[in-house]
Amino acid sequence: MTPLVTAAVLVAAVTHASWNAIAHQITDKLVGFTLIAGGGSLIGLAMMPFVPVPAAGAWPYLIASAVIHLAYYVLLMRSFRLGDFGQAYPIARGTAPLVVTLLAAVFAHEVPDGWAAAGIAFSCAGLTGVALWGMRGRRPNWAAIGAALATGLTIAAYTVVDGLGVRASGSSLGYIAWLMAVEGVAIPAYALYRWRGQFVLLLRPFAGVGLLGAALSVAAYGLVLWAQTKAELAPIAALRESSVKPGSYSNSFAGQGVG
């Protein structure tokens, strides 16, 4: 973790928090995810002529990541229907680095040293503390907590898969372009099927803010992917989660429906 890599991940964390703040402004979460995922797909397509095609060894990872990201989006949108998920969401972000640490040790043969392991544990403990603080004085919503844990597993899975994939790709820009283009198609396709003739009408009021969120999302994950080619996966995953702050999900998503 050189100073440059650390700075890149911290910028990614700020950018991640920024696009989440933008997404909070869109009440209908399917509208928000359609614009952000679809906008990311358009950005990926626009990048393709100017970046290398990922090497053959990266494609199994890229396809697996697209499938895992779809599961992540589905779990996240479903979780937004649970009133206490705003408090439970930090659990998802807090458990992910721990799982990344285990998966990276098995599949990337990356075992953090004492200081790195302590930092990862401290980060995860802090995020879990945020979740517990948000749920103080309330009965646990086990459905929301379960959804958060499942979401955390998908975050960990795509983090490791993409870390291995971008290293095999030969180009972090090429990998992010193709990943965004592939993974961003499914949710807009579902929304188009669901809304049919109302597709443009429902998206138009939020198009500007949604596309800005898409650009920030691509930038945030692109920085993380570049960092994963320069440093071990687990410390990057832990540092990235500094984007989660107390109250950041507490009210905006509580009780929101999808579609």
C-alpha positions as CSV (number, residue, x, y, z in Angstrom):
1,M,0.0,0.0,0.0
2,T,2.1,2.9,-1.3
3,P,1.0,6.5,-0.6
4,L,-0.3,6.7,-4.2
5,V,-2.4,3.5,-3.9
6,T,-3.7,4.7,-0.5
7,A,-4.7,8.0,-1.9
8,A,-6.4,6.4,-4.9
9,V,-8.5,4.2,-2.6
10,L,-9.4,7.1,-0.4
11,V,-10.5,9.1,-3.4
12,A,-12.5,6.0,-4.5
13,A,-14.1,6.0,-1.0
14,V,-15.1,9.6,-1.3
15,T,-16.4,9.1,-4.8
16,H,-18.3,6.0,-3.7
17,A,-20.0,8.0,-0.9
18,S,-20.8,10.8,-3.4
19,W,-22.7,8.6,-5.8
20,N,-24.5,6.9,-3.0
21,A,-25.6,10.4,-1.8
22,I,-26.8,11.1,-5.3
23,A,-28.7,7.8,-5.3
24,H,-30.4,8.7,-2.1
25,Q,-32.2,11.5,-3.9
26,I,-34.0,9.1,-6.2
27,T,-37.0,7.8,-4.3
28,D,-37.8,4.9,-6.6
29,K,-34.8,2.6,-6.2
30,L,-35.4,0.8,-9.5
31,V,-35.3,4.1,-11.3
32,G,-32.0,4.9,-9.5
33,F,-30.4,1.6,-10.2
34,T,-31.6,1.6,-13.8
35,L,-29.9,5.0,-14.4
36,I,-26.7,4.2,-12.5
37,A,-26.3,0.7,-14.0
38,G,-27.4,1.7,-17.5
39,G,-25.3,4.9,-17.4
40,G,-22.3,2.8,-16.3
41,S,-22.9,0.5,-19.3
42,L,-23.0,3.4,-21.7
43,I,-19.8,4.8,-20.2
44,G,-18.1,1.3,-20.6
45,L,-19.3,1.2,-24.2
46,A,-17.9,4.7,-24.9
47,M,-14.5,3.7,-23.4
48,M,-14.1,0.5,-25.4
49,P,-12.6,2.0,-28.6
50,F,-9.9,3.7,-26.5
51,V,-8.8,0.9,-24.2
52,P,-7.3,-2.5,-24.7
53,V,-9.5,-5.6,-24.8
54,P,-8.9,-7.7,-21.6
55,A,-6.7,-10.7,-22.1
56,A,-8.3,-14.0,-22.5
57,G,-7.4,-15.1,-19.0
58,A,-9.6,-12.3,-17.5
59,W,-12.8,-13.2,-19.2
60,P,-14.0,-16.0,-16.8
61,Y,-13.5,-13.5,-13.9
62,L,-15.2,-10.7,-15.8
63,I,-18.3,-12.8,-16.6
64,A,-18.4,-14.2,-13.0
65,S,-18.2,-10.7,-11.6
66,A,-21.1,-9.5,-13.8
67,V,-23.3,-12.3,-12.4
68,I,-22.2,-11.6,-8.8
69,H,-22.9,-7.9,-9.3
70,L,-26.4,-8.7,-10.5
71,A,-27.0,-10.8,-7.4
72,Y,-25.6,-7.9,-5.4
73,Y,-28.0,-5.4,-7.0
74,V,-31.0,-7.7,-6.5
75,L,-30.2,-8.3,-2.9
76,L,-29.6,-4.6,-2.3
77,M,-32.9,-3.5,-4.0
78,R,-34.8,-6.1,-2.0
79,S,-33.1,-5.0,1.2
80,F,-34.2,-1.4,0.6
81,R,-37.7,-2.6,1.3
82,L,-36.8,-3.5,4.9
83,G,-37.2,-0.6,7.2
84,D,-34.1,-1.2,9.3
85,F,-31.7,-2.0,6.5
86,G,-30.3,1.5,6.8
87,Q,-28.9,0.5,10.1
88,A,-28.0,-3.0,9.0
89,Y,-26.2,-1.9,5.8
90,P,-22.9,-1.1,7.5
91,I,-22.9,-4.8,8.5
92,A,-22.7,-5.6,4.8
93,R,-19.8,-3.3,4.3
94,G,-18.1,-4.3,7.6
95,T,-18.2,-8.0,7.0
96,A,-17.0,-7.8,3.4
97,P,-13.3,-7.1,4.2
98,L,-13.2,-10.0,6.6
99,V,-14.5,-12.4,4.0
100,V,-12.2,-10.8,1.4
101,T,-9.2,-11.5,3.7
102,L,-10.2,-15.2,3.9
103,L,-10.9,-15.5,0.1
104,A,-7.7,-13.6,-0.8
105,A,-5.6,-16.0,1.4
106,V,-7.1,-19.0,-0.4
107,F,-7.3,-17.9,-4.0
108,A,-4.6,-15.1,-4.2
109,H,-2.3,-16.5,-1.5
110,E,-2.3,-13.1,0.2
111,V,-2.0,-13.3,3.9
112,P,-1.8,-9.9,5.6
113,D,0.9,-9.3,8.1
114,G,0.2,-8.3,11.7
115,W,-0.3,-4.5,11.1
116,A,-2.4,-5.1,8.0
117,A,-4.6,-7.7,9.8
118,A,-5.0,-5.3,12.8
119,G,-6.1,-2.5,10.4
120,I,-8.6,-4.7,8.7
121,A,-10.0,-5.9,12.0
122,F,-10.2,-2.3,13.3
123,S,-12.0,-1.1,10.2
124,C,-14.6,-4.0,10.4
125,A,-15.1,-3.4,14.1
126,G,-15.7,0.3,13.4
127,L,-18.3,-0.4,10.8
128,T,-20.0,-3.0,13.0
129,G,-20.1,-0.4,15.7
130,V,-21.8,2.0,13.3
131,A,-24.5,-0.7,12.7
132,L,-25.0,-1.4,16.4
133,W,-25.2,2.3,17.2
134,G,-27.8,2.8,14.5
135,M,-29.9,-0.1,15.9
136,R,-29.6,1.0,19.6
137,G,-32.9,0.9,21.5
138,R,-34.6,-1.2,18.8
139,R,-35.4,-4.8,18.5
140,P,-33.2,-6.5,15.9
141,N,-34.7,-6.8,12.5
142,W,-33.3,-10.2,11.6
143,A,-34.6,-10.1,8.0
144,A,-32.6,-6.8,7.5
145,I,-29.5,-8.2,9.2
146,G,-29.7,-11.4,7.1
147,A,-30.1,-9.3,3.9
148,A,-27.1,-7.2,5.0
149,L,-24.9,-10.3,5.6
150,A,-25.9,-11.8,2.2
151,T,-25.1,-8.5,0.5
152,G,-21.7,-8.5,2.3
153,L,-20.9,-11.9,0.9
154,T,-21.6,-10.7,-2.7
155,I,-19.4,-7.6,-2.1
156,A,-16.6,-9.9,-0.9
157,A,-17.1,-12.3,-3.8
158,Y,-17.0,-9.6,-6.5
159,T,-14.1,-7.9,-4.8
160,V,-11.9,-11.0,-5.0
161,V,-13.1,-12.0,-8.4
162,D,-12.4,-8.6,-9.9
163,G,-9.1,-8.4,-8.1
164,L,-7.9,-11.6,-9.8
165,G,-9.6,-10.6,-13.1
166,V,-8.1,-7.2,-13.4
167,R,-4.6,-8.6,-12.7
168,A,-5.1,-11.1,-15.5
169,S,-6.5,-8.6,-17.9
170,G,-3.4,-6.6,-18.7
171,S,-5.3,-3.3,-18.5
172,S,-7.4,-2.0,-15.6
173,L,-9.1,0.5,-17.9
174,G,-10.0,-2.3,-20.4
175,Y,-11.3,-4.4,-17.6
176,I,-13.5,-1.7,-16.1
177,A,-14.9,-0.7,-19.5
178,W,-16.0,-4.2,-20.4
179,L,-17.2,-5.0,-16.8
180,M,-19.4,-1.9,-16.8
181,A,-20.7,-2.6,-20.3
182,V,-21.6,-6.2,-19.5
183,E,-23.0,-5.9,-15.9
184,G,-25.0,-2.8,-16.5
185,V,-27.4,-4.3,-19.1
186,A,-29.5,-6.6,-16.9
187,I,-31.3,-4.0,-14.6
188,P,-32.3,-1.6,-17.4
189,A,-33.5,-4.6,-19.4
190,Y,-35.7,-5.7,-16.5
191,A,-37.0,-2.1,-16.0
192,L,-37.8,-1.8,-19.7
193,Y,-39.7,-5.1,-19.5
194,R,-41.5,-4.0,-16.4
195,W,-42.4,-0.5,-17.4
196,R,-42.7,-0.9,-21.2
197,G,-44.2,2.3,-22.5
198,Q,-43.4,4.3,-19.4
199,F,-39.7,3.6,-19.4
200,V,-38.5,7.0,-20.7
201,L,-41.3,8.9,-18.8
202,L,-40.2,7.4,-15.4
203,L,-36.4,7.9,-16.0
204,R,-36.5,11.4,-17.5
205,P,-37.0,13.4,-14.3
206,F,-33.9,11.8,-12.7
207,A,-31.7,11.3,-15.8
208,G,-29.2,14.1,-15.1
209,V,-28.5,13.2,-11.5
210,G,-28.6,9.4,-12.3
211,L,-26.0,9.7,-15.0
212,L,-23.8,11.8,-12.7
213,G,-24.1,9.0,-10.2
214,A,-23.2,6.5,-12.9
215,A,-20.0,8.4,-13.8
216,L,-19.0,8.6,-10.1
217,S,-19.7,4.9,-9.7
218,V,-17.5,4.0,-12.6
219,A,-14.7,6.3,-11.4
220,A,-14.9,4.9,-7.9
221,Y,-14.7,1.3,-8.9
222,G,-12.1,2.0,-11.6
223,L,-9.8,3.4,-9.0
224,V,-10.3,0.4,-6.8
225,L,-9.6,-2.0,-9.7
226,W,-6.4,-0.1,-10.5
227,A,-5.3,-0.3,-6.8
228,Q,-5.9,-4.0,-6.8
229,T,-3.2,-4.4,-9.5
230,K,-0.7,-2.6,-7.1
231,A,-1.5,-3.9,-3.7
232,E,-3.1,-6.8,-1.8
233,L,-6.9,-7.2,-1.9
234,A,-7.8,-7.2,1.8
235,P,-6.3,-3.9,2.9
236,I,-7.8,-2.2,-0.2
237,A,-11.2,-3.6,0.7
238,A,-11.0,-2.4,4.3
239,L,-9.8,1.1,3.3
240,R,-12.5,1.5,0.7
241,E,-15.2,0.9,3.4
242,S,-14.2,4.2,5.0
243,S,-16.9,5.6,2.6
244,V,-19.5,4.3,5.1
245,K,-20.4,6.8,7.8
246,P,-22.9,6.9,10.7
247,G,-26.4,7.7,9.5
248,S,-25.5,7.6,5.8
249,Y,-28.1,5.0,5.1
250,S,-30.4,5.5,8.1
251,N,-33.2,7.5,6.8
252,S,-32.8,7.7,3.0
253,F,-33.7,4.1,2.4
254,A,-35.9,3.3,5.3
255,G,-39.2,1.9,4.1
256,Q,-38.5,2.7,0.5
257,G,-40.1,0.5,-2.1
258,V,-38.7,-0.5,-5.5
259,G,-40.5,0.4,-8.7
